[in-house]
Amino acid sequence: MKNSDQLPLSKIHTLEECCALEEKCAHIYRHFGKVFSDSADISSIWEKIASEEDHHANAFKLAIRKLKPGMADVSNCSKKVKKVMNTLEQIHREAETNHPTLVEAFELALYIEKSLAEFHIDSIVKFSDPIISNLFLQMEKYDQGHLELLQETIDSLL
């Protein structure tokens, strides 16, 4: 007998993929923090953003445990998650092999955050549960903060 108080596995999987996206971002930012560890200020910026991405991942984990059914069809969301993840994996591989300059690393992070912001905004309307919609809305607000911080840092380096 199916328990109607649980999310369907397909929707749990989609939220798990969202969690993995946030974890991948944190991993990339920590990589940049290590590469540019000669500056405590720069390293702390990378760690701050990585920690916030960890927080986002944890929010998805909590959502998986706490949310009830009520999400709209998330197949398009899942496709977008895969597309963003492929982009993140490519960026991560290139960053590890090509060692970008500091400005290039911040520009890559800016690109990542813009992609995440678009994904979070698009995802808000895919979920009929107001709690999950609000989760994406809050993450998009963090994305905007990251975009501002990254742009300010780039501007200060140029």
C-alpha positions, 0 to 999 in steps of 0.5 A: 500500500502506497503511503500518500504522505511521502514524496514519490521517488522521482521527486525525491530523486530530483531534489537529490540532484538539486542537492548534488548541484549545490555540493558540486558548487561548494566543491568548486569554490573550495578548490578555488580557495585552495588554489588561491590560498596565498591571500586570506581575504580571497580564500575567505570569500571562497569559503563563505560562498562554499559554506552557503552552498553547503547550507543549500544542499542541507536545505534540500536534504531537509526538504526530502525528509520533511515535504509531503506530496504536492510538487508539480511534474518535475521532469523538466526540472530534472532535465535542467538539473542535469544540464547545469550539473554537466556544465559544473562538471566541465568547469570543475575539470577545466579549473583543475587542469588549466588553473585559471587566474584569480579573475578568471576563477571569479568570472567562472563563479559569476557564471555558475551563480547566474546559472544557479539563479536562473535554475532556482527562479525557473524551479519556483514555478515547478513546485506547487508546495509553497514550502519548496517554492519558498526554498528555491526563492530563498536560494535565489536570494542567496544567489543574488548576494553571491553575484554581488559579492563576486562582481564587487571582488572582480571589480576590485581586482581589475 
